[in-house]
Amino acid sequence: MTYTAQKTVRVGLEQGLHMVPCSLIVRTAERFSCEIQIQKEDRSADAKTMLDLLTLSAENGSVLVLEARGAEAGEAVKALARLFESNFDDPASGSQPATGSDR
């Protein structure tokens, strides 16, 4: 049985998804043994490939769909969604990093 997980997120970074957040996405995605795609409108990118992610041209406010298939799909989508929810811990974005015991 193949597991699928999906979540919609919004880019909150003033500069959009540039090299630094894309590298965090790739490093996070590579921890999971499943296929992970990030979709923006009619484009789709492999979350484990930096160049693919950069071609999404995801600007501030862009809505993206995180989708994973495989045994660790749910965990992968949760981990990637946390990056977006924390604004990649970017202090310039005006968001406060998450605090608590789940870090």
N, C-alpha and C positions, 0 to 999 in steps of 0.2 A: 504494500500500500504506500502511495506517495502522499506525503503531507504537503499542504499548501497553506501559506499564511500571507496576509496582505494588510497593509495599513497606509492610509493617506497622511502625508505630512506637508508642512509649509516651510519654505526656506525663509528664515528670519534674519539671516546675515545681511548687513548693509551692502557688502560687496558680492553677495550671491555665493554660489559654490565655486570657489577658486581652488588653487593648488592645495592649500593647507587643509581645508575641510574635506576635499576629495581624498587626500592621503589618509585622513582619519577614517573615512568610509571604507577605503580599500583595506586598511589594516584590520578594521573591525570585521568586515565581510570575510576576510581570509581565515578567520578563526573558526568558521563554520563549514561543515562538509555538506553543503547544499548549493543549489543554483540560486543566485540572487540577482534580480533585475530591478532597476529603478526606471520608472516611466514618467515622462513629462509630455503631455498631450499625445502626439503621434510618434514620439521618439522613445526608444528603450535603450538602456545601457547596462552592461555587465558591471555590477557593483564591485567586482574584484579587479577591474581594469581602469586605471587612471584616465587614459585617453578617452575611453568610452564615456566616463562620467563628465569630463570636460566638454564633450560634444553636446551635452544636454543644454548648455548655456542657461543654467538655472539661476535666474536673478532673484533678488529679494522679492518675496511674495509669491514666487512660483509654487504651484501645487504639484507634488510628486507622489507617485504610488510606489511603495516598497512592496515587492513580491518575491517570496522565496518558495522553492520546492525542494523537498528532501526531508530527511530524518530530523534535522535541526532547524527547520523552517521557522517555527514559532519563536525560538530563542534568537535567531538571526534578525528577524524583523523587530523584535523588542529592543535588541541592542542598537540597531541602526536608528530606530525611532527615538531612543534616548539621546542620541547625538543631536538630532534635530530639535528635540524638546529643550535641551540645554543650550541651544544655539552654539554647539560645539565648544561650550565654555568660553565664548568670546566676550571679554569685558567691554569691548567697543560697541557691541550690539545693544547694550543697555539692559540685557537680561542678567539675572543673578544666577550663578551656578547652583545647581541642586545641592542640598545638604541632607545629611541623614546617614543612616547605617547601610543604605543600599548602594553606596559608592564603592 
